[in-house]
Amino acid sequence: MSKDVIIAAEKLFLGYKREEPVIKNASFQIREKEFVFISGPSGSGKSTLLRSLYGGMSLYGGVLEILGIDMQNPNEQDIEELRRHIGIIFQDYKLIKDWNVERNIMLPMIINGYSKELCRSQTAKLLNHIKLSHKANNYPLELSGGEQQRVAMARALAHNPIMILADEPTGNLDDQSSDIIWNLLKGANEQLGICVLVVTHAHKIPNLGVGMLCRQLHIDKGGIYEVS
């Protein structure tokens, strides 16, 4: 695997029943600092693939290496190490309802052992970045869907990840909120050099603006194909 490749899959099989794999014999590579869309219809295996990229499911066959970690039989330490370098944005946000916005954003920093001072300063910067400083003490259920997704975005960025995985990040949002999320993801990629992988049900990927180079991997009948 070359130095800049952070995900390498070869003849990969994934699924929930060994005899009925969802992803079949798939091979692909993703390099650092890329912006990649993973498209396909409902049930094609997009979320299954995404889960495998943060250690959320086991392989049935083939090779999957992520950030230098062999995902064939990873141990608990391997998974912990992997997740130190990955930010995840879930479609349903997965914010902790009993924690306020500030503490939700701090979660990955708390897990990674950041000091209280660093947690607070980093969170303040991120709240300003997503324009929600005035809602630091609010709770998730007091926010709109768009605001909750912005908090989820800030949480994904909090621990300075190498890669962000986003599962249908704008699927439940109106156009204005969607534009904010796309701009945040674009900024993370262009300004911070974070590799961004976005799962989308749309076959045609969004236009993120002039000069934005994106790749598209499409899942069809279990295979993963590059779309030119």
CYANA upper distance limits for C-alpha pairs under 8 A (distance plus 0.5 A):
  1 MET  CA      5 VAL  CA      6.97
  1 MET  CA      8 ALA  CA      7.82
  4 ASP  CA     31 ARG  CA      5.92
  4 ASP  CA     32 GLU  CA      6.10
  5 VAL  CA     29 GLN  CA      7.13
  5 VAL  CA     30 ILE  CA      6.26
  5 VAL  CA     31 ARG  CA      4.65
  5 VAL  CA     32 GLU  CA      6.64
  6 ILE  CA     29 GLN  CA      8.20
  6 ILE  CA     30 ILE  CA      6.51
  6 ILE  CA     31 ARG  CA      5.84
  6 ILE  CA     32 GLU  CA      6.37
  6 ILE  CA     65 GLU  CA      8.22
  6 ILE  CA     66 ILE  CA      6.11
  6 ILE  CA     67 LEU  CA      5.33
  6 ILE  CA     68 GLY  CA      7.61
  7 ILE  CA     29 GLN  CA      6.03
  7 ILE  CA     30 ILE  CA      5.55
  7 ILE  CA     31 ARG  CA      7.33
  7 ILE  CA     64 LEU  CA      7.79
  7 ILE  CA     65 GLU  CA      6.23
  7 ILE  CA     66 ILE  CA      5.07
  7 ILE  CA     67 LEU  CA      6.96
  8 ALA  CA     27 SER  CA      8.12
  8 ALA  CA     28 PHE  CA      6.59
  8 ALA  CA     29 GLN  CA      5.04
  8 ALA  CA     30 ILE  CA      7.12
  8 ALA  CA     63 VAL  CA      8.20
  8 ALA  CA     64 LEU  CA      6.24
  8 ALA  CA     65 GLU  CA      5.73
  8 ALA  CA     66 ILE  CA      7.13
  9 ALA  CA     26 ALA  CA      7.47
  9 ALA  CA     27 SER  CA      5.43
  9 ALA  CA     28 PHE  CA      5.77
  9 ALA  CA     29 GLN  CA      6.78
  9 ALA  CA     62 GLY  CA      8.06
  9 ALA  CA     63 VAL  CA      5.98
  9 ALA  CA     64 LEU  CA      4.96
  9 ALA  CA     65 GLU  CA      7.01
 10 GLU  CA     25 ASN  CA      7.86
 10 GLU  CA     26 ALA  CA      6.69
 10 GLU  CA     27 SER  CA      4.71
 10 GLU  CA     28 PHE  CA      7.17
 10 GLU  CA     62 GLY  CA      6.30
 10 GLU  CA     63 VAL  CA      5.55
 10 GLU  CA     64 LEU  CA      7.11
 11 LYS  CA     24 LYS  CA      7.82
 11 LYS  CA     25 ASN  CA      4.49
 11 LYS  CA     26 ALA  CA      5.32
 11 LYS  CA     27 SER  CA      5.81
 11 LYS  CA     61 GLY  CA      7.80
 11 LYS  CA     62 GLY  CA      5.22
 11 LYS  CA     63 VAL  CA      7.03
 12 LEU  CA     23 ILE  CA      7.50
 12 LEU  CA     24 LYS  CA      6.72
 12 LEU  CA     25 ASN  CA      5.37
 12 LEU  CA     26 ALA  CA      5.31
 12 LEU  CA     27 SER  CA      6.88
 12 LEU  CA     59 LEU  CA      7.96
 12 LEU  CA     60 TYR  CA      8.23
 12 LEU  CA     61 GLY  CA      6.21
 12 LEU  CA     62 GLY  CA      4.77
 12 LEU  CA     63 VAL  CA      6.31
 12 LEU  CA     64 LEU  CA      7.37
 13 PHE  CA     21 PRO  CA      6.72
 13 PHE  CA     22 VAL  CA      7.91
 13 PHE  CA     23 ILE  CA      5.68
 13 PHE  CA     24 LYS  CA      5.22
 13 PHE  CA     25 ASN  CA      6.12
 13 PHE  CA     26 ALA  CA      7.43
 13 PHE  CA     59 LEU  CA      6.71
 13 PHE  CA     60 TYR  CA      5.72
 13 PHE  CA     61 GLY  CA      5.35
 13 PHE  CA     62 GLY  CA      6.62
 14 LEU  CA     21 PRO  CA      5.94
 14 LEU  CA     22 VAL  CA      6.26
 14 LEU  CA     23 ILE  CA      5.42
 14 LEU  CA     24 LYS  CA      7.36
 14 LEU  CA     48 THR  CA      7.82
 14 LEU  CA     49 LEU  CA      7.87
 14 LEU  CA     52 SER  CA      8.49
 14 LEU  CA     58 SER  CA      7.89
 14 LEU  CA     59 LEU  CA      5.86
 14 LEU  CA     60 TYR  CA      5.99
 14 LEU  CA     61 GLY  CA      7.77
 15 GLY  CA     20 GLU  CA      7.34
 15 GLY  CA     21 PRO  CA      4.89
 15 GLY  CA     22 VAL  CA      5.27
 15 GLY  CA     23 ILE  CA      7.02
 15 GLY  CA     48 THR  CA      7.53
 15 GLY  CA     59 LEU  CA      8.27
 15 GLY  CA     60 TYR  CA      7.73
 16 TYR  CA     20 GLU  CA      7.93
 16 TYR  CA     21 PRO  CA      7.37
 16 TYR  CA     22 VAL  CA      8.18
 17 LYS  CA     21 PRO  CA      6.75
 18 ARG  CA     60 TYR  CA      6.81
 21 PRO  CA     60 TYR  CA      8.31
 21 PRO  CA    222 GLY  CA      8.22
 22 VAL  CA     44 SER  CA      7.55
 22 VAL  CA     45 GLY  CA      6.19
 22 VAL  CA     48 THR  CA      8.25
 22 VAL  CA    221 LYS  CA      8.47
 22 VAL  CA    222 GLY  CA      5.96
 23 ILE  CA     45 GLY  CA      6.83
 23 ILE  CA     49 LEU  CA      8.01
 23 ILE  CA    221 LYS  CA      8.41
 23 ILE  CA    222 GLY  CA      4.73
 23 ILE  CA    223 GLY  CA      6.74
 23 ILE  CA    224 ILE  CA      8.41
 24 LYS  CA    222 GLY  CA      5.37
 24 LYS  CA    223 GLY  CA      6.24
 25 ASN  CA     62 GLY  CA      7.88
 25 ASN  CA    222 GLY  CA      8.31
 25 ASN  CA    223 GLY  CA      7.25
 26 ALA  CA    222 GLY  CA      8.13
 26 ALA  CA    223 GLY  CA      5.97
 26 ALA  CA    224 ILE  CA      6.12
 27 SER  CA    224 ILE  CA      7.63
 28 PHE  CA    224 ILE  CA      8.03
 30 ILE  CA     34 GLU  CA      7.65
 30 ILE  CA     36 VAL  CA      8.50
 31 ARG  CA    195 CYS  CA      8.11
 32 GLU  CA    162 ILE  CA      8.26
 32 GLU  CA    163 MET  CA      8.42
 32 GLU  CA    193 GLY  CA      8.41
 32 GLU  CA    194 ILE  CA      7.81
 32 GLU  CA    195 CYS  CA      5.97
 33 LYS  CA    189 ASN  CA      6.88
 33 LYS  CA    193 GLY  CA      5.50
 33 LYS  CA    194 ILE  CA      5.65
 33 LYS  CA    195 CYS  CA      4.60
 33 LYS  CA    196 VAL  CA      7.84
 34 GLU  CA    189 ASN  CA      7.90
 34 GLU  CA    194 ILE  CA      8.10
 34 GLU  CA    195 CYS  CA      5.37
 34 GLU  CA    196 VAL  CA      6.87
 34 GLU  CA    214 CYS  CA      7.62
 34 GLU  CA    215 ARG  CA      8.19
 35 PHE  CA    189 ASN  CA      7.34
 35 PHE  CA    195 CYS  CA      6.35
 35 PHE  CA    196 VAL  CA      5.27
 35 PHE  CA    197 LEU  CA      6.57
 35 PHE  CA    198 VAL  CA      8.47
 35 PHE  CA    213 LEU  CA      7.72
 35 PHE  CA    214 CYS  CA      5.58
 35 PHE  CA    215 ARG  CA      6.87
 36 VAL  CA    195 CYS  CA      8.49
 36 VAL  CA    196 VAL  CA      6.65
 36 VAL  CA    197 LEU  CA      5.32
 36 VAL  CA    198 VAL  CA      6.78
 36 VAL  CA    214 CYS  CA      6.18
 36 VAL  CA    215 ARG  CA      5.21
 36 VAL  CA    216 GLN  CA      6.14
 36 VAL  CA    217 LEU  CA      7.76
 37 PHE  CA    197 LEU  CA      6.32
 37 PHE  CA    198 VAL  CA      5.30
 37 PHE  CA    199 VAL  CA      6.40
 37 PHE  CA    200 THR  CA      7.37
 37 PHE  CA    205 ILE  CA      7.61
 37 PHE  CA    214 CYS  CA      7.82
 37 PHE  CA    215 ARG  CA      6.68
 37 PHE  CA    216 GLN  CA      5.18
 37 PHE  CA    217 LEU  CA      6.65
 38 ILE  CA     46 LYS  CA      7.24
 38 ILE  CA    197 LEU  CA      7.60
 38 ILE  CA    198 VAL  CA      6.46
 38 ILE  CA    199 VAL  CA      5.20
 38 ILE  CA    200 THR  CA      6.63
 38 ILE  CA    216 GLN  CA      6.41
 38 ILE  CA    217 LEU  CA      5.35
 38 ILE  CA    218 HIS  CA      6.24
 38 ILE  CA    219 ILE  CA      7.86
 39 SER  CA     46 LYS  CA      7.49
 39 SER  CA    199 VAL  CA      6.50
 39 SER  CA    200 THR  CA      5.48
 39 SER  CA    201 HIS  CA      5.97
 39 SER  CA    202 ALA  CA      6.73
 39 SER  CA    203 HIS  CA      6.34
 39 SER  CA    205 ILE  CA      8.47
 39 SER  CA    216 GLN  CA      7.60
 39 SER  CA    217 LEU  CA      6.74
 39 SER  CA    218 HIS  CA      5.20
 39 SER  CA    219 ILE  CA      6.73
 40 GLY  CA     44 SER  CA      6.42
 40 GLY  CA     45 GLY  CA      8.33
 40 GLY  CA     46 LYS  CA      7.24
 40 GLY  CA    200 THR  CA      7.52
 40 GLY  CA    201 HIS  CA      5.79
 40 GLY  CA    202 ALA  CA      7.40
 40 GLY  CA    203 HIS  CA      6.85
 40 GLY  CA    218 HIS  CA      6.07
 40 GLY  CA    219 ILE  CA      5.54
 40 GLY  CA    220 ASP  CA      7.06
 41 PRO  CA    201 HIS  CA      5.84
 41 PRO  CA    202 ALA  CA      7.97
 41 PRO  CA    203 HIS  CA      8.34
 41 PRO  CA    219 ILE  CA      8.47
 42 SER  CA    201 HIS  CA      7.01
 44 SER  CA    219 ILE  CA      6.78
 44 SER  CA    220 ASP  CA      7.01
 44 SER  CA    221 LYS  CA      7.31
 44 SER  CA    222 GLY  CA      7.28
 45 GLY  CA     49 LEU  CA      6.58
 45 GLY  CA    219 ILE  CA      7.62
 45 GLY  CA    222 GLY  CA      7.63
 46 LYS  CA     50 LEU  CA      6.78
 46 LYS  CA    199 VAL  CA      6.85
 46 LYS  CA    200 THR  CA      8.48
 46 LYS  CA    219 ILE  CA      7.60
 47 SER  CA     51 ARG  CA      6.57
 47 SER  CA    167 ASP  CA      7.45
 47 SER  CA    199 VAL  CA      7.77
 48 THR  CA     52 SER  CA      6.96
 49 LEU  CA     53 LEU  CA      7.09
 50 LEU  CA     54 TYR  CA      7.58
 50 LEU  CA    165 LEU  CA      7.66
 50 LEU  CA    167 ASP  CA      8.09
 50 LEU  CA    199 VAL  CA      8.22
 51 ARG  CA     55 GLY  CA      6.89
 51 ARG  CA     56 GLY  CA      5.23
 51 ARG  CA     57 MET  CA      6.65
 52 SER  CA     56 GLY  CA      5.81
 52 SER  CA     57 MET  CA      5.65
 52 SER  CA     58 SER  CA      7.33
 52 SER  CA     59 LEU  CA      8.14
 53 LEU  CA     66 ILE  CA      7.65
 54 TYR  CA     79 ILE  CA      8.03
 54 TYR  CA     82 LEU  CA      7.50
 54 TYR  CA     83 ARG  CA      7.01
 54 TYR  CA     86 ILE  CA      7.92
 55 GLY  CA     71 MET  CA      7.83
 55 GLY  CA     79 ILE  CA      6.55
 55 GLY  CA     82 LEU  CA      8.43
 58 SER  CA     71 MET  CA      8.15
 58 SER  CA     72 GLN  CA      7.65
 58 SER  CA     73 ASN  CA      8.26
 59 LEU  CA     71 MET  CA      7.97
 59 LEU  CA     72 GLN  CA      6.60
 63 VAL  CA     70 ASP  CA      8.20
 63 VAL  CA     71 MET  CA      7.98
 63 VAL  CA     72 GLN  CA      7.18
 64 LEU  CA     70 ASP  CA      6.76
 64 LEU  CA     71 MET  CA      6.00
 64 LEU  CA     72 GLN  CA      7.25
 65 GLU  CA     69 ILE  CA      5.86
 65 GLU  CA     70 ASP  CA      5.12
 65 GLU  CA     71 MET  CA      6.27
 66 ILE  CA     70 ASP  CA      7.22
 66 ILE  CA     71 MET  CA      7.67
 66 ILE  CA     82 LEU  CA      8.19
 67 LEU  CA     82 LEU  CA      7.63
 69 ILE  CA     74 PRO  CA      8.14
 69 ILE  CA     78 ASP  CA      7.32
 69 ILE  CA     82 LEU  CA      7.94
 70 ASP  CA     74 PRO  CA      7.02
 74 PRO  CA     78 ASP  CA      6.09
 74 PRO  CA     79 ILE  CA      7.13
 75 ASN  CA     79 ILE  CA      7.03
 76 GLU  CA     80 GLU  CA      6.73
 77 GLN  CA     81 GLU  CA      6.55
 78 ASP  CA     82 LEU  CA      6.61
 79 ILE  CA     83 ARG  CA      6.68
 80 GLU  CA     84 ARG  CA      6.83
 81 GLU  CA     85 HIS  CA      7.68
 82 LEU  CA     86 ILE  CA      7.20
 83 ARG  CA     87 GLY  CA      7.96
 84 ARG  CA    108 PRO  CA      8.47
 84 ARG  CA    112 ASN  CA      7.30
 84 ARG  CA    159 HIS  CA      8.02
 84 ARG  CA    161 PRO  CA      7.65
 85 HIS  CA    159 HIS  CA      8.21
 85 HIS  CA    160 ASN  CA      7.89
 85 HIS  CA    161 PRO  CA      4.97
 85 HIS  CA    162 ILE  CA      5.80
 85 HIS  CA    163 MET  CA      7.13
 86 ILE  CA    156 ALA  CA      8.16
 86 ILE  CA    161 PRO  CA      5.54
 86 ILE  CA    162 ILE  CA      6.62
 86 ILE  CA    163 MET  CA      5.53
 86 ILE  CA    164 ILE  CA      6.16
 86 ILE  CA    165 LEU  CA      7.78
 87 GLY  CA    155 ARG  CA      8.07
 87 GLY  CA    156 ALA  CA      4.56
 87 GLY  CA    157 LEU  CA      6.71
 87 GLY  CA    159 HIS  CA      8.37
 87 GLY  CA    161 PRO  CA      6.34
 87 GLY  CA    163 MET  CA      6.80
 87 GLY  CA    164 ILE  CA      5.05
 87 GLY  CA    165 LEU  CA      6.72
 88 ILE  CA    156 ALA  CA      5.97
 88 ILE  CA    164 ILE  CA      6.22
 88 ILE  CA    165 LEU  CA      5.35
 88 ILE  CA    166 ALA  CA      6.41
 89 ILE  CA     93 TYR  CA      7.08
 89 ILE  CA    149 GLN  CA      8.47
 89 ILE  CA    152 ALA  CA      6.48
 89 ILE  CA    153 MET  CA      6.77
 89 ILE  CA    156 ALA  CA      6.88
 89 ILE  CA    164 ILE  CA      8.00
 89 ILE  CA    165 LEU  CA      6.67
 89 ILE  CA    166 ALA  CA      5.05
 89 ILE  CA    167 ASP  CA      6.71
 89 ILE  CA    169 PRO  CA      7.19
 90 PHE  CA     94 LYS  CA      6.96
 90 PHE  CA    152 ALA  CA      8.26
 90 PHE  CA    166 ALA  CA      6.68
 90 PHE  CA    167 ASP  CA      5.77
 90 PHE  CA    168 GLU  CA      7.94
 90 PHE  CA    169 PRO  CA      7.29
 91 GLN  CA    166 ALA  CA      8.14
 91 GLN  CA    167 ASP  CA      5.85
 91 GLN  CA    168 GLU  CA      5.92
 91 GLN  CA    169 PRO  CA      5.92
 91 GLN  CA    170 THR  CA      8.11
 91 GLN  CA    171 GLY  CA      7.54
 91 GLN  CA    172 ASN  CA      8.19
 93 TYR  CA    148 GLN  CA      7.16
 93 TYR  CA    149 GLN  CA      6.43
 93 TYR  CA    152 ALA  CA      6.36
 94 LYS  CA    152 ALA  CA      8.28
 95 LEU  CA    104 ASN  CA      6.97
 95 LEU  CA    140 PRO  CA      7.21
 95 LEU  CA    148 GLN  CA      8.22
 95 LEU  CA    152 ALA  CA      7.49
 96 ILE  CA    104 ASN  CA      6.96
 96 ILE  CA    140 PRO  CA      7.91
 97 LYS  CA    139 TYR  CA      6.90
 97 LYS  CA    140 PRO  CA      6.05
 97 LYS  CA    141 LEU  CA      7.22
 98 ASP  CA    139 TYR  CA      7.46
 99 TRP  CA    103 ARG  CA      6.39
 99 TRP  CA    104 ASN  CA      6.52
 99 TRP  CA    139 TYR  CA      6.80
 99 TRP  CA    140 PRO  CA      8.27
100 ASN  CA    104 ASN  CA      6.71
100 ASN  CA    136 ALA  CA      7.32
100 ASN  CA    137 ASN  CA      5.80
100 ASN  CA    138 ASN  CA      5.81
100 ASN  CA    139 TYR  CA      4.85
100 ASN  CA    140 PRO  CA      7.27
101 VAL  CA    105 ILE  CA      6.85
101 VAL  CA    135 LYS  CA      7.49
101 VAL  CA    136 ALA  CA      5.54
101 VAL  CA    137 ASN  CA      6.44
101 VAL  CA    138 ASN  CA      6.33
101 VAL  CA    139 TYR  CA      6.28
101 VAL  CA    140 PRO  CA      7.08
101 VAL  CA    151 VAL  CA      7.36
102 GLU  CA    106 MET  CA      6.93
102 GLU  CA    123 THR  CA      7.08
102 GLU  CA    127 LEU  CA      8.42
102 GLU  CA    136 ALA  CA      5.43
102 GLU  CA    137 ASN  CA      6.94
103 ARG  CA    107 LEU  CA      6.86
104 ASN  CA    151 VAL  CA      8.19
104 ASN  CA    155 ARG  CA      7.33
105 ILE  CA    123 THR  CA      6.92
105 ILE  CA    151 VAL  CA      7.09
105 ILE  CA    152 ALA  CA      7.79
105 ILE  CA    154 ALA  CA      6.61
105 ILE  CA    155 ARG  CA      4.67
105 ILE  CA    156 ALA  CA      8.42
105 ILE  CA    158 ALA  CA      7.17
106 MET  CA    110 ILE  CA      6.58
106 MET  CA    119 CYS  CA      6.44
106 MET  CA    120 ARG  CA      8.20
106 MET  CA    123 THR  CA      6.93
106 MET  CA    155 ARG  CA      7.23
106 MET  CA    158 ALA  CA      7.38
107 LEU  CA    111 ILE  CA      6.78
107 LEU  CA    155 ARG  CA      7.63
108 PRO  CA    112 ASN  CA      6.60
108 PRO  CA    155 ARG  CA      7.49
108 PRO  CA    156 ALA  CA      8.30
108 PRO  CA    158 ALA  CA      7.21
108 PRO  CA    159 HIS  CA      6.63
109 MET  CA    113 GLY  CA      6.67
109 MET  CA    114 TYR  CA      5.77
109 MET  CA    119 CYS  CA      6.80
109 MET  CA    158 ALA  CA      7.04
109 MET  CA    159 HIS  CA      6.03
110 ILE  CA    114 TYR  CA      6.28
110 ILE  CA    115 SER  CA      8.40
110 ILE  CA    119 CYS  CA      7.93
112 ASN  CA    159 HIS  CA      8.23
114 TYR  CA    118 LEU  CA      6.75
114 TYR  CA    119 CYS  CA      6.70
115 SER  CA    119 CYS  CA      6.65
116 LYS  CA    120 ARG  CA      6.69
117 GLU  CA    121 SER  CA      6.71
118 LEU  CA    122 GLN  CA      6.37
119 CYS  CA    123 THR  CA      6.47
120 ARG  CA    124 ALA  CA      6.60
121 SER  CA    125 LYS  CA      6.90
122 GLN  CA    126 LEU  CA      6.80
122 GLN  CA    158 ALA  CA      7.37
123 THR  CA    127 LEU  CA      6.52
123 THR  CA    158 ALA  CA      7.56
124 ALA  CA    128 ASN  CA      6.75
124 ALA  CA    133 SER  CA      7.62
125 LYS  CA    129 HIS  CA      6.65
126 LEU  CA    130 ILE  CA      6.72
126 LEU  CA    154 ALA  CA      6.32
126 LEU  CA    158 ALA  CA      7.92
127 LEU  CA    131 LYS  CA      6.40
127 LEU  CA    132 LEU  CA      5.64
127 LEU  CA    133 SER  CA      5.29
127 LEU  CA    136 ALA  CA      7.81
127 LEU  CA    151 VAL  CA      8.46
127 LEU  CA    154 ALA  CA      7.78
128 ASN  CA    132 LEU  CA      6.67
128 ASN  CA    133 SER  CA      5.86
130 ILE  CA    150 ARG  CA      6.73
130 ILE  CA    151 VAL  CA      8.09
130 ILE  CA    154 ALA  CA      7.63
130 ILE  CA    184 LEU  CA      8.40
132 LEU  CA    136 ALA  CA      7.27
132 LEU  CA    147 GLU  CA      8.33
138 ASN  CA    142 GLU  CA      6.81
138 ASN  CA    143 LEU  CA      8.07
139 TYR  CA    143 LEU  CA      7.60
140 PRO  CA    148 GLN  CA      6.78
143 LEU  CA    147 GLU  CA      6.20
143 LEU  CA    148 GLN  CA      6.51
144 SER  CA    148 GLN  CA      6.69
145 GLY  CA    149 GLN  CA      6.74
145 GLY  CA    172 ASN  CA      7.99
145 GLY  CA    173 LEU  CA      7.16
146 GLY  CA    150 ARG  CA      6.81
146 GLY  CA    173 LEU  CA      6.50
146 GLY  CA    174 ASP  CA      8.25
146 GLY  CA    177 SER  CA      5.65
146 GLY  CA    178 SER  CA      8.07
147 GLU  CA    151 VAL  CA      6.83
147 GLU  CA    177 SER  CA      8.44
148 GLN  CA    152 ALA  CA      6.74
149 GLN  CA    153 MET  CA      6.59
149 GLN  CA    169 PRO  CA      7.94
149 GLN  CA    181 ILE  CA      8.15
150 ARG  CA    154 ALA  CA      6.72
150 ARG  CA    181 ILE  CA      7.21
151 VAL  CA    155 ARG  CA      6.64
152 ALA  CA    156 ALA  CA      6.72
153 MET  CA    157 LEU  CA      6.95
153 MET  CA    181 ILE  CA      8.22
153 MET  CA    184 LEU  CA      8.27
154 ALA  CA    158 ALA  CA      6.52
155 ARG  CA    159 HIS  CA      8.45
156 ALA  CA    161 PRO  CA      8.13
156 ALA  CA    164 ILE  CA      7.41
157 LEU  CA    161 PRO  CA      6.85
157 LEU  CA    164 ILE  CA      8.41
161 PRO  CA    194 ILE  CA      7.48
162 ILE  CA    193 GLY  CA      8.42
162 ILE  CA    194 ILE  CA      5.78
162 ILE  CA    195 CYS  CA      6.81
163 MET  CA    194 ILE  CA      5.86
163 MET  CA    195 CYS  CA      5.03
163 MET  CA    196 VAL  CA      6.26
163 MET  CA    197 LEU  CA      8.15
164 ILE  CA    194 ILE  CA      7.50
164 ILE  CA    195 CYS  CA      6.76
164 ILE  CA    196 VAL  CA      5.36
164 ILE  CA    197 LEU  CA      6.69
165 LEU  CA    196 VAL  CA      6.72
165 LEU  CA    197 LEU  CA      5.48
165 LEU  CA    198 VAL  CA      6.64
166 ALA  CA    196 VAL  CA      8.14
166 ALA  CA    197 LEU  CA      6.64
166 ALA  CA    198 VAL  CA      5.24
166 ALA  CA    199 VAL  CA      6.69
167 ASP  CA    198 VAL  CA      6.54
167 ASP  CA    199 VAL  CA      5.38
167 ASP  CA    200 THR  CA      7.63
168 GLU  CA    198 VAL  CA      7.32
168 GLU  CA    199 VAL  CA      5.82
168 GLU  CA    200 THR  CA      5.68
168 GLU  CA    201 HIS  CA      7.99
169 PRO  CA    181 ILE  CA      7.99
169 PRO  CA    198 VAL  CA      8.03
169 PRO  CA    199 VAL  CA      8.40
170 THR  CA    174 ASP  CA      8.44
170 THR  CA    177 SER  CA      8.25
170 THR  CA    178 SER  CA      5.70
170 THR  CA    181 ILE  CA      7.59
173 LEU  CA    177 SER  CA      6.35
173 LEU  CA    178 SER  CA      6.25
174 ASP  CA    178 SER  CA      6.51
175 ASP  CA    179 ASP  CA      6.63
176 GLN  CA    180 ILE  CA      7.05
177 SER  CA    181 ILE  CA      6.94
178 SER  CA    182 TRP  CA      6.68
179 ASP  CA    183 ASN  CA      6.61
180 ILE  CA    184 LEU  CA      6.74
181 ILE  CA    185 LEU  CA      6.69
182 TRP  CA    186 LYS  CA      6.47
182 TRP  CA    208 LEU  CA      7.87
183 ASN  CA    187 GLY  CA      6.48
183 ASN  CA    208 LEU  CA      8.46
184 LEU  CA    188 ALA  CA      6.67
185 LEU  CA    189 ASN  CA      6.85
185 LEU  CA    196 VAL  CA      7.78
186 LYS  CA    190 GLU  CA      6.55
186 LYS  CA    208 LEU  CA      7.89
187 GLY  CA    191 GLN  CA      5.81
187 GLY  CA    192 LEU  CA      7.60
188 ALA  CA    192 LEU  CA      5.58
188 ALA  CA    193 GLY  CA      7.07
188 ALA  CA    194 ILE  CA      6.25
188 ALA  CA    196 VAL  CA      8.49
189 ASN  CA    193 GLY  CA      5.31
189 ASN  CA    194 ILE  CA      5.15
189 ASN  CA    195 CYS  CA      6.53
189 ASN  CA    196 VAL  CA      6.95
190 GLU  CA    194 ILE  CA      8.10
200 THR  CA    205 ILE  CA      8.31
203 HIS  CA    218 HIS  CA      8.27
205 ILE  CA    216 GLN  CA      8.16
208 LEU  CA    212 MET  CA      6.73
215 ARG  CA    226 GLU  CA      8.22
215 ARG  CA    227 VAL  CA      7.95
215 ARG  CA    228 SER  CA      8.32
216 GLN  CA    226 GLU  CA      6.53
216 GLN  CA    227 VAL  CA      5.87
216 GLN  CA    228 SER  CA      7.94
217 LEU  CA    224 ILE  CA      6.76
217 LEU  CA    225 TYR  CA      5.94
217 LEU  CA    226 GLU  CA      5.18
217 LEU  CA    227 VAL  CA      6.45
218 HIS  CA    224 ILE  CA      6.07
218 HIS  CA    225 TYR  CA      5.71
218 HIS  CA    226 GLU  CA      6.84
218 HIS  CA    227 VAL  CA      7.10
219 ILE  CA    223 GLY  CA      6.07
219 ILE  CA    224 ILE  CA      5.05
219 ILE  CA    225 TYR  CA      6.91
220 ASP  CA    224 ILE  CA      7.02
220 ASP  CA    225 TYR  CA      8.25
